[in-house]
Amino acid sequence: MVKGKQKRRGALAAIVVFTSLVGLVAASYGQRSQGEAQAILAGTTATTAQALPSYSPQAGVLLDGVLAPLSSLRVMQRAIALAPGVDADVAPTLALLAAPLKTTGLGPIRVGMELDDLRAKGLTPVLIEDASNGQCQYYRIKDHGEPLGLMAIDNQVLRVDIWPGSLTTTRSGIRIGSTEQDLVRVYGEQLEATANPVTLGKTVIFTPQDPGEDVYRLVFETDDQGRVTQFRAGQFPSVTWAEGCG
C-alpha cells in the first residue's frame, strides 16, 4: 500500500512538472514564432524573410499547433487537480485549481492568515511590485498559472483577487463572463450594486448572512455589457477597495 501510494504521488508530481514545463516552452516558442510571422507578413524584416522563404505560408499552421495546446494547458492541470484520489500535498497549487472562491478564501489560502502560514502550506508568495504600495502589497503564487492576486497588509492576507482569464469559480458557480442576471439568480437580495465609472458597469457586493461570516464579502466587477470581468473575496473594508493598494 505504501509503495503504491508513493508511486501514485511520484506519477502525479511528474505530470504536474511536465505540464508546467510544456506551458513555459510553448509560451516562449509561441511568442517568438508569432513575432517572426508578423515581421514576414508585414515585410519589415527582409533578412528574416529571406532566411525563411518557406516558413511564412506555414506560420499560421505552426502557431495553431503551439497556441492550441497552450490555451488548453490550464484546463488539463485543472482536470488533474479534480481527478479522484489526487493528493494536493504533492503539489499544493493543485488545491488552488480544484477549489472554488469563498468569502473566506480559496482552498488552503484563508483570509486573515499570515504570509508565513502560506509558506508553511507549500505556497510561495511572489511580490507584484507594480501593484503594491507601502504596507499594502500584492502577491502571486509561484508556479501557479491562474491570474490570481493576494492583497496583504502588514504581511496578513486580507483578500483574494480573481483576474481576467482565470477559470476559477465561486462556490455557486459564478465565473469570469457570468452575467449580472446570474448574480441576481444566485445571490438574490443579499446583493448591493453601485455604478463603476471605470468599467462602465457595476460593482456588485455580496454580504453573507451566515454567523461569523458577516465581516467577509464577495465583490464582482461588471462591464458595460453586464458581464463579470473580475471578482474577489476578503475581509471588509479592504475587499471593497476598487483601487486595490493604489
PLY file of the C-alpha trace (Angstrom):
ply
format ascii 1.0
element vertex 246
property float x
property float y
property float z
element edge 245
property int vertex1
property int vertex2
end_header
0.00 0.00 0.00
2.80 2.40 0.91
4.70 1.64 -2.28
1.53 2.07 -4.33
0.82 5.45 -2.75
4.40 6.57 -3.29
4.23 5.58 -6.96
0.96 7.45 -7.36
2.37 10.58 -5.69
5.50 10.35 -7.83
3.48 10.00 -11.03
1.27 12.93 -10.11
4.24 15.14 -9.32
5.82 14.19 -12.64
2.62 15.12 -14.52
2.44 18.48 -12.79
6.08 19.27 -13.55
5.66 18.12 -17.16
2.58 20.26 -17.83
4.30 23.28 -16.27
7.37 22.81 -18.47
5.20 22.34 -21.57
3.48 25.64 -20.77
6.75 27.51 -20.41
8.21 26.09 -23.62
5.00 26.68 -25.58
4.68 30.25 -24.35
8.25 31.07 -25.34
8.04 29.37 -28.72
4.61 30.80 -29.50
5.69 34.36 -28.80
8.84 34.06 -30.89
7.08 32.45 -33.85
4.26 34.98 -33.81
6.74 37.88 -33.85
8.63 36.38 -36.80
5.43 35.65 -38.69
4.17 39.22 -38.22
7.50 40.61 -39.42
7.43 38.41 -42.52
3.82 39.25 -43.38
4.49 42.98 -42.91
7.67 42.82 -44.95
9.59 44.73 -42.29
12.38 42.20 -41.72
13.93 41.36 -45.06
16.73 39.28 -43.58
14.33 37.04 -41.69
12.05 36.69 -44.72
14.96 35.70 -46.96
16.35 33.26 -44.46
12.99 31.50 -44.10
11.35 31.63 -47.55
9.09 28.63 -46.87
8.22 29.50 -43.25
5.67 32.27 -43.87
2.99 30.11 -45.56
3.22 27.64 -42.67
3.30 30.23 -39.88
-0.44 30.09 -39.22
-0.43 26.31 -39.02
2.60 26.25 -36.75
1.13 28.88 -34.44
-2.15 26.98 -34.23
-0.22 23.89 -33.23
1.64 25.76 -30.47
-1.07 28.04 -29.11
-3.90 25.50 -29.01
-2.07 23.24 -26.50
-1.03 26.33 -24.56
-4.64 27.53 -24.22
-5.76 24.09 -23.02
-2.86 23.63 -20.60
-4.67 25.12 -17.60
-7.76 23.03 -18.38
-5.52 19.94 -18.32
-4.00 20.99 -15.00
-7.47 21.62 -13.54
-8.61 18.17 -14.68
-5.61 16.63 -12.93
-6.45 18.55 -9.76
-10.04 17.30 -9.81
-9.16 13.68 -10.54
-10.20 11.12 -7.88
-7.50 10.27 -5.37
-5.31 13.28 -6.12
-3.21 14.27 -3.12
-2.79 18.05 -3.11
0.18 17.71 -0.73
2.26 16.52 -3.70
1.81 19.91 -5.41
-0.05 22.43 -3.23
-1.03 24.58 -6.22
-3.35 21.75 -7.26
-5.51 22.56 -4.25
-5.98 26.07 -5.65
-7.03 24.75 -9.06
-9.60 22.41 -7.54
-11.07 24.91 -5.06
-13.88 27.45 -5.52
-13.51 31.00 -4.23
-15.41 31.50 -0.97
-15.90 34.62 1.13
-13.20 33.31 3.47
-10.58 32.36 0.90
-9.51 29.91 -1.80
-8.57 26.36 -0.84
-5.60 26.48 1.55
-5.49 30.30 1.30
-7.53 31.69 4.17
-8.34 35.37 4.59
-6.59 36.53 7.75
-3.64 34.14 7.55
-0.05 35.35 7.72
2.27 35.03 4.74
4.46 32.69 6.78
1.44 30.41 7.24
1.01 30.41 3.47
4.62 29.37 3.00
4.17 26.63 5.58
1.47 25.16 3.35
3.93 24.95 0.47
2.66 28.03 -1.38
5.28 30.68 -2.11
4.03 34.28 -2.41
5.87 36.41 -5.00
5.60 40.18 -4.72
3.88 42.08 -7.55
5.77 45.35 -7.19
3.69 47.44 -9.61
0.50 46.69 -7.67
1.98 47.26 -4.21
2.12 50.44 -2.14
3.77 50.73 1.27
2.40 48.22 3.78
-0.28 47.17 1.30
1.22 44.62 -1.07
0.03 42.25 -3.79
1.40 38.76 -4.36
1.00 35.98 -6.87
1.64 32.33 -6.11
4.86 30.87 -7.50
4.33 28.12 -10.13
0.59 28.83 -10.28
-0.60 29.86 -13.73
-4.01 31.26 -12.79
-4.44 35.07 -12.91
-4.78 35.45 -9.15
-3.59 38.07 -6.68
-3.37 38.18 -2.91
-3.62 41.50 -1.09
-1.68 41.55 2.17
-1.40 44.36 4.69
1.39 44.04 7.25
2.00 40.50 5.93
-1.59 39.40 6.60
-3.68 38.17 3.66
-6.90 40.21 3.57
-8.31 39.42 0.14
-8.02 37.14 -2.91
-8.49 38.68 -6.38
-9.55 36.63 -9.41
-8.45 38.45 -12.56
-9.49 38.26 -16.25
-8.58 34.96 -17.89
-9.00 32.88 -14.73
-11.03 29.66 -14.75
-11.75 29.90 -11.01
-15.42 30.00 -9.95
-17.22 30.88 -6.75
-18.86 28.15 -4.69
-22.12 28.99 -6.52
-20.53 28.70 -9.97
-20.06 32.39 -10.83
-17.02 32.96 -13.05
-15.42 35.49 -15.39
-18.04 36.08 -18.07
-21.09 35.40 -15.87
-23.88 37.98 -16.16
-25.48 40.32 -13.67
-28.62 38.21 -14.09
-26.58 35.20 -12.92
-25.55 37.16 -9.83
-29.15 38.04 -9.00
-30.29 34.47 -9.59
-27.61 33.08 -7.26
-27.38 35.71 -4.52
-30.72 37.50 -4.71
-31.43 40.18 -2.12
-28.01 39.82 -0.49
-26.52 41.99 -3.25
-25.76 45.71 -3.31
-24.72 47.42 -6.54
-23.17 50.77 -7.40
-22.11 52.26 -10.74
-18.46 51.76 -11.72
-17.28 54.70 -13.86
-14.08 52.86 -14.84
-15.65 49.69 -16.28
-18.91 51.49 -17.22
-20.61 48.62 -15.45
-21.28 47.97 -11.78
-19.55 46.98 -8.57
-21.75 44.28 -7.05
-21.20 43.24 -3.42
-22.48 40.06 -1.78
-22.69 40.07 2.02
-23.10 36.62 3.60
-25.65 36.09 6.35
-24.05 33.06 7.94
-22.92 33.61 11.55
-19.25 34.58 11.74
-19.03 35.49 8.03
-20.54 38.97 8.19
-17.08 40.56 8.10
-16.38 38.98 4.69
-17.61 39.92 1.23
-17.63 38.75 -2.38
-17.20 41.66 -4.81
-17.87 41.44 -8.56
-16.92 44.00 -11.20
-19.02 44.03 -14.39
-18.59 45.80 -17.73
-21.00 47.82 -19.85
-22.44 44.56 -21.18
-23.31 43.41 -17.67
-20.69 40.63 -17.60
-18.31 39.85 -14.75
-14.78 40.91 -15.65
-13.11 40.15 -12.29
-14.10 39.33 -8.73
-12.62 39.00 -5.28
-13.23 37.77 -1.76
-11.97 39.03 1.54
-12.39 40.99 4.70
-14.33 44.25 4.91
-13.39 47.01 4.21
-10.24 46.16 2.20
-12.15 43.83 -0.13
-14.26 46.78 -1.30
-11.29 48.97 -2.32
-11.69 49.29 -6.08
-8.16 50.69 -6.44
-6.57 47.79 -4.55
-3.35 49.02 -2.96
-3.38 52.17 -5.09
0 1
1 2
2 3
3 4
4 5
5 6
6 7
7 8
8 9
9 10
10 11
11 12
12 13
13 14
14 15
15 16
16 17
17 18
18 19
19 20
20 21
21 22
22 23
23 24
24 25
25 26
26 27
27 28
28 29
29 30
30 31
31 32
32 33
33 34
34 35
35 36
36 37
37 38
38 39
39 40
40 41
41 42
42 43
43 44
44 45
45 46
46 47
47 48
48 49
49 50
50 51
51 52
52 53
53 54
54 55
55 56
56 57
57 58
58 59
59 60
60 61
61 62
62 63
63 64
64 65
65 66
66 67
67 68
68 69
69 70
70 71
71 72
72 73
73 74
74 75
75 76
76 77
77 78
78 79
79 80
80 81
81 82
82 83
83 84
84 85
85 86
86 87
87 88
88 89
89 90
90 91
91 92
92 93
93 94
94 95
95 96
96 97
97 98
98 99
99 100
100 101
101 102
102 103
103 104
104 105
105 106
106 107
107 108
108 109
109 110
110 111
111 112
112 113
113 114
114 115
115 116
116 117
117 118
118 119
119 120
120 121
121 122
122 123
123 124
124 125
125 126
126 127
127 128
128 129
129 130
130 131
131 132
132 133
133 134
134 135
135 136
136 137
137 138
138 139
139 140
140 141
141 142
142 143
143 144
144 145
145 146
146 147
147 148
148 149
149 150
150 151
151 152
152 153
153 154
154 155
155 156
156 157
157 158
158 159
159 160
160 161
161 162
162 163
163 164
164 165
165 166
166 167
167 168
168 169
169 170
170 171
171 172
172 173
173 174
174 175
175 176
176 177
177 178
178 179
179 180
180 181
181 182
182 183
183 184
184 185
185 186
186 187
187 188
188 189
189 190
190 191
191 192
192 193
193 194
194 195
195 196
196 197
197 198
198 199
199 200
200 201
201 202
202 203
203 204
204 205
205 206
206 207
207 208
208 209
209 210
210 211
211 212
212 213
213 214
214 215
215 216
216 217
217 218
218 219
219 220
220 221
221 222
222 223
223 224
224 225
225 226
226 227
227 228
228 229
229 230
230 231
231 232
232 233
233 234
234 235
235 236
236 237
237 238
238 239
239 240
240 241
241 242
242 243
243 244
244 245
